[in-house]
């Protein structure tokens, strides 16, 4: 009986969290307990492009996102996103599953894309177990997100982690340092283009 009650409690606690991104690909995991996350990144070198991402969790099922992209050359692009939680992740028992749409109003060159994403966390055991899990993501998309995508997030320490993904078109990677629970400093490579940036998480 106790294991069943534990599963129900874990399911209840995690259901108020929402689908998050890895680097660029969507995942089935959740932003929790934060309600708002904002990331800014700028290109390094001769190119001076940048992007800003904002994600807001509305309730226990839905989050909305917005991406503002300033290319090194050309006009800015603003795109809206929607994520819906089908099933919250129960750590060690079941993966998180989410569906959604990227670029709802068809503002980017790729156009509106629809996806299904599944993410599962695996605890890293050893002489000094880490607070973070190894996280694996698999997904598939249609239209603007064509084909299959995948990603992995691996903690090196409790404050330092690496991320890698294939987003159906290109390979991306990131090194992330989290000196504070609300702050991440990120060095990212998007299709060979380096970026530096930071993300801030708000709980309210």
PEKAGI-V986642 format. One record per residue. N is the residue number from 0. RES is the residue in one small letter. PSI is psi in whole degrees, 0 to 359 (none if undefined). BURIAL is 1 if it has 16 or more other C-alpha atoms within 10 Angstrom, else 0. D_FIRST is the distance of its C-alpha to the first C-alpha in Angstrom with 2 decimals. Layout:
N | RES | PSI | BURIAL | D_FIRST
N | RES | PSI | BURIAL | D_FIRST
This chain:
0 | x | 318 | 0 | 0.00
1 | x | 316 | 0 | 3.81
2 | x | 323 | 0 | 5.61
3 | x | 315 | 0 | 5.27
4 | x | 324 | 0 | 6.31
5 | x | 319 | 0 | 8.68
6 | x | 317 | 0 | 10.12
7 | x | 318 | 0 | 10.79
8 | x | 315 | 0 | 12.41
9 | x | 318 | 0 | 14.40
10 | x | 317 | 1 | 15.54
11 | x | 316 | 0 | 16.69
12 | x | 324 | 0 | 18.52
13 | x | 348 | 1 | 20.28
14 | x | 341 | 1 | 21.33
15 | x | 3 | 1 | 24.26
16 | x | 161 | 1 | 25.82
17 | x | 168 | 1 | 28.36
18 | x | 138 | 1 | 30.01
19 | x | 169 | 1 | 32.30
20 | x | 157 | 0 | 35.27
21 | x | 274 | 1 | 35.74
22 | x | 296 | 1 | 39.57
23 | x | 335 | 0 | 40.76
24 | x | 148 | 1 | 38.20
25 | x | 159 | 1 | 35.21
26 | x | 173 | 1 | 31.68
27 | x | 3 | 1 | 28.21
28 | x | 183 | 1 | 27.04
29 | x | 146 | 1 | 27.20
30 | x | 115 | 1 | 29.40
31 | x | 139 | 1 | 27.29
32 | x | 11 | 1 | 27.72
33 | x | 155 | 1 | 31.39
34 | x | 340 | 1 | 32.97
35 | x | 133 | 1 | 36.33
36 | x | 132 | 1 | 37.47
37 | x | 132 | 1 | 41.16
38 | x | 139 | 1 | 42.75
39 | x | 138 | 1 | 46.46
40 | x | 142 | 1 | 48.15
41 | x | 143 | 1 | 51.84
42 | x | 149 | 1 | 53.61
43 | x | 142 | 0 | 55.42
44 | x | 206 | 0 | 59.03
45 | x | 322 | 0 | 61.64
46 | x | 141 | 0 | 59.25
47 | x | 35 | 0 | 58.12
48 | x | 166 | 1 | 55.36
49 | x | 165 | 1 | 52.18
50 | x | 153 | 1 | 49.06
51 | x | 130 | 1 | 46.78
52 | x | 138 | 1 | 43.22
53 | x | 136 | 1 | 41.28
54 | x | 131 | 1 | 37.76
55 | x | 126 | 1 | 36.36
56 | x | 117 | 1 | 32.85
57 | x | 311 | 0 | 33.40
58 | x | 203 | 0 | 29.87
59 | x | 358 | 0 | 26.37
60 | x | 333 | 1 | 27.76
61 | x | 139 | 1 | 31.39
62 | x | 151 | 1 | 33.61
63 | x | 150 | 1 | 37.37
64 | x | 162 | 1 | 39.62
65 | x | 134 | 1 | 43.32
66 | x | 125 | 1 | 45.41
67 | x | 116 | 1 | 48.99
68 | x | 127 | 1 | 50.93
69 | x | 98 | 1 | 54.39
70 | x | 161 | 0 | 55.96
71 | x | 328 | 0 | 58.67
72 | x | 138 | 0 | 61.01
73 | x | 180 | 0 | 60.63
74 | x | 159 | 0 | 59.06
75 | x | 156 | 0 | 55.68
76 | x | 132 | 0 | 52.72
77 | x | 125 | 1 | 49.97
78 | x | 141 | 1 | 46.95
79 | x | 150 | 1 | 43.91
80 | x | 159 | 1 | 40.42
81 | x | 131 | 1 | 37.28
82 | x | 144 | 1 | 33.69
83 | x | 131 | 1 | 30.76
84 | x | 117 | 1 | 27.09
85 | x | 322 | 1 | 25.53
86 | x | 126 | 1 | 22.25
87 | x | 150 | 1 | 21.43
88 | x | 135 | 1 | 20.78
89 | x | 103 | 1 | 17.37
90 | x | 128 | 1 | 18.79
91 | x | 354 | 0 | 18.08
92 | x | 312 | 0 | 16.19
93 | x | 148 | 0 | 18.57
94 | x | 159 | 1 | 22.18
95 | x | 142 | 1 | 23.64
96 | x | 132 | 1 | 25.92
97 | x | 151 | 1 | 28.87
98 | x | 164 | 1 | 32.05
99 | x | 187 | 1 | 35.20
100 | x | 136 | 1 | 38.95
101 | x | 143 | 1 | 41.33
102 | x | 64 | 1 | 44.79
103 | x | 325 | 1 | 44.27
104 | x | 18 | 0 | 47.98
105 | x | 50 | 0 | 49.43
106 | x | 342 | 0 | 51.18
107 | x | 170 | 1 | 50.89
108 | x | 331 | 0 | 52.77
109 | x | 330 | 0 | 49.60
110 | x | 179 | 0 | 48.84
111 | x | 133 | 1 | 45.60
112 | x | 145 | 1 | 42.78
113 | x | 147 | 1 | 39.40
114 | x | 159 | 1 | 36.44
115 | x | 127 | 1 | 32.95
116 | x | 141 | 1 | 31.32
117 | x | 129 | 1 | 28.23
118 | x | 137 | 1 | 27.30
119 | x | 136 | 1 | 24.90
120 | x | 137 | 1 | 24.63
121 | x | 122 | 0 | 24.72
122 | x | 136 | 0 | 24.37
123 | x | 108 | 0 | 27.62
124 | x | 150 | 0 | 27.12
125 | x | 198 | 0 | 30.16
126 | x | 327 | 0 | 31.96
127 | x | 86 | 0 | 31.38
128 | x | 142 | 0 | 28.34
129 | x | 155 | 1 | 29.16
130 | x | 335 | 0 | 27.39
131 | x | 149 | 1 | 28.15
132 | x | 157 | 1 | 26.85
133 | x | 127 | 1 | 29.16
134 | x | 129 | 1 | 28.98
135 | x | 134 | 1 | 30.18
136 | x | 134 | 1 | 31.31
137 | x | 146 | 1 | 32.61
138 | x | 172 | 1 | 34.06
139 | x | 148 | 1 | 36.76
140 | x | 171 | 1 | 39.21
141 | x | 157 | 0 | 42.01
142 | x | 251 | 0 | 45.41
143 | x | 339 | 1 | 45.70
144 | x | 92 | 1 | 42.87
145 | x | 121 | 1 | 44.10
146 | x | 203 | 0 | 42.08
147 | x | 147 | 1 | 39.27
148 | x | 160 | 1 | 38.47
149 | x | 159 | 1 | 36.43
150 | x | 162 | 1 | 35.83
151 | x | 143 | 1 | 34.36
152 | x | 121 | 1 | 33.76
153 | x | 121 | 1 | 33.86
154 | x | 136 | 1 | 33.74
155 | x | 322 | 0 | 36.52
156 | x | 187 | 0 | 35.55
157 | x | 348 | 0 | 33.34
158 | x | 356 | 1 | 36.26
159 | x | 130 | 1 | 38.00
160 | x | 161 | 1 | 36.89
161 | x | 150 | 1 | 38.58
162 | x | 145 | 1 | 38.07
163 | x | 148 | 1 | 39.67
164 | x | 159 | 1 | 39.65
165 | x | 119 | 1 | 41.67
166 | x | 30 | 1 | 41.93
167 | x | 344 | 1 | 43.60
168 | x | 326 | 0 | 47.02
169 | x | 166 | 0 | 47.08
170 | x | 135 | 0 | 45.44
171 | x | 153 | 1 | 44.35
172 | x | 156 | 1 | 43.21
173 | x | 146 | 1 | 42.47
174 | x | 126 | 1 | 42.25
175 | x | 130 | 1 | 40.27
176 | x | 129 | 1 | 40.46
177 | x | 87 | 1 | 38.24
178 | x | 336 | 0 | 39.95
179 | x | 153 | 0 | 38.08
180 | x | 332 | 0 | 34.70
181 | x | 359 | 0 | 36.70
182 | x | 133 | 1 | 39.39
183 | x | 136 | 1 | 39.80
184 | x | 130 | 1 | 43.20
185 | x | 136 | 1 | 43.60
186 | x | 118 | 1 | 46.15
187 | x | 144 | 1 | 45.83
188 | x | 115 | 1 | 47.82
189 | x | 107 | 1 | 47.87
190 | x | 49 | 0 | 49.84
191 | x | 356 | 0 | 51.94
192 | x | 120 | 0 | 52.59
193 | x | 142 | 1 | 51.46
194 | x | 151 | 1 | 50.01
195 | x | 145 | 1 | 49.10
196 | x | 190 | 1 | 46.96
197 | x | 154 | 1 | 44.18
198 | x | 144 | 1 | 41.14
199 | x | 139 | 1 | 39.94
200 | x | 131 | 1 | 36.56
201 | x | 135 | 0 | 36.32
202 | x | 124 | 0 | 33.37
203 | x | none | 0 | 34.30
